[in-house]
């Protein structure tokens, strides 16, 4: 419709509408051409093939312009910008600058398509009612070399991604480009594809992306929201996630091998719809083996997959539901400072460790308040016995009103965590069925508390809701009373009271404790003749109920001999 070759032109105060271009871009600017579009509207202009509405290889400036289609007109509907098309393409050595543009009611593969050596600056961009098909996103890079994409003040509302290929709700970054996105808001985003995400970052080692001061509201995806698979650098600062949902999590960082720093992350209402369920019932049905073998959709905040260090400053997670806070597949150091973890449902623990999920944590000046979890709400260690004790360090942290459905209000560990330290931390009104602060396999496995946890008058240390005090271990001995009589007469009853005790002399609740596998495995009694060497031993036989499985109060009755 408009083709510019070695030309300088301007379109101003215009209304271009109801047109179709077959086999070519509707508006084309060649290498040596310049075009300015100002104060105009472009409506119901379509192109066939895998091409763009506007294609720029020269210099293009678009300002105060509205681009939109009427999707209710059926004769235009199938002539969308095709599955590989775009609204605006900037390619070769093109220079594109847009300011105050409104793009809405568009079906396309991408809105801004960045190629080759191009430079693009987009400021004050509004997009609404956008449908992305197959590969692509509102901003997409492809086959770029030293390209630059600078985006500031972008608002995207009601964006959906469809098709048999996964895409992105903000950016698809797969080639050598330096990208900066500031002041971005995406509201109401959805994708039916299991691998679509907000940020798709799978690019060469020189590629960089900075995402700054952005907010994502009501985003519903199956995959992680922000994914860094491959590239040189991902900078994240001042991001907010409000009422978002993902079966996987928020951040997947699998590329960096150096130190990564993330600042000012606010998460509110993540997977919030899960907060209305019967949490106690649901959490008891989670199969631990599903975590190991990947059958369970695990929702976490951070998934980190390479040897490196991660620093997080000012992390807030509130009113959210998640399986665990972190999943790490390699030994890395994680430092968290000045953060708040409040009022969350945590199916497992905020810090969950086993043979497959491991790392070391240093946490400073952080509050953990009113969180509910299954076992060890804040830290749980289920590593095998082949692993040495690891240092996890907490300083000036507050643990208040947290509750474990089972054992260990704050800490649960099957292995030695005695090298871990809680320094100048407060423990206030935490609860669990057993061990409102800690449940460990052995007393010597417990972490160190500096100063002694009982010496701080600010600490409120509760007893377990079922049994025991603030600290409980696995039971390590059986106490049965009375042990008399040793001799019985025919027809006598024997009554014995037995208890399982831990290293704090806490009496294990045999009948009610949820960790008890089976009541048949608790106490076994058997009546035998004491001295087999007596001459008349073979002449004595015991009759009646001479052995039994029981708990607490055990009775062997109607014993007789002849």
Buried (B, 14 or more C-beta within 10 A) or exposed (E): BBBBEEEEEEBEEBEBEEBBBEEBBBBBBBBEBBBBBBEBBBBBBBBBBEBBBBBBBBBBBBBBBBBBBEBEEEEBEEBBBBBBBBBBBBBEBBBBBBBBBBBBBBBBBBBBBBBBBBBBBBBBBBBBBBBBBBBBBBBBBBEBEEBBBBBBBBBBBBBBBBBEBBBBBBBBBBBBBBBBBBBBBBBBBBBBBEBBBBBBBBBBEBBBBBBBBBBBBBBBBBBBBBBBBBBBBBBBBBBBBBBBBBBBBBBBBBBBEEEBEBBBBBBBBBBBEBBEEEBEEEBEEBEEEEBEEEEBEBBBBBBBBBBBBBBBBBBBBBBBBBBBBBBBBEEBBBBBBBBBBBBBBBBBBBBBBBEEBBBBBBBBBBBBBBBBBBBBBBBBBBBEEEBEBBEBBBBBBBBBBBBBBBBBBBBBBBBBBBEBBBBEBBBBBBBBBBBBBBBBBBBEBBBEBEEEBEEBEEBBBBBBBBBBBBBBBBBEEEEEEEEEEEEBEEEEEBEBEBBBBBBEEBBBBBEEBBEBEEEEEBBEBEBEEEEEEEEEEEEEEBEEEBEBEBBBEBEBEEBBBE
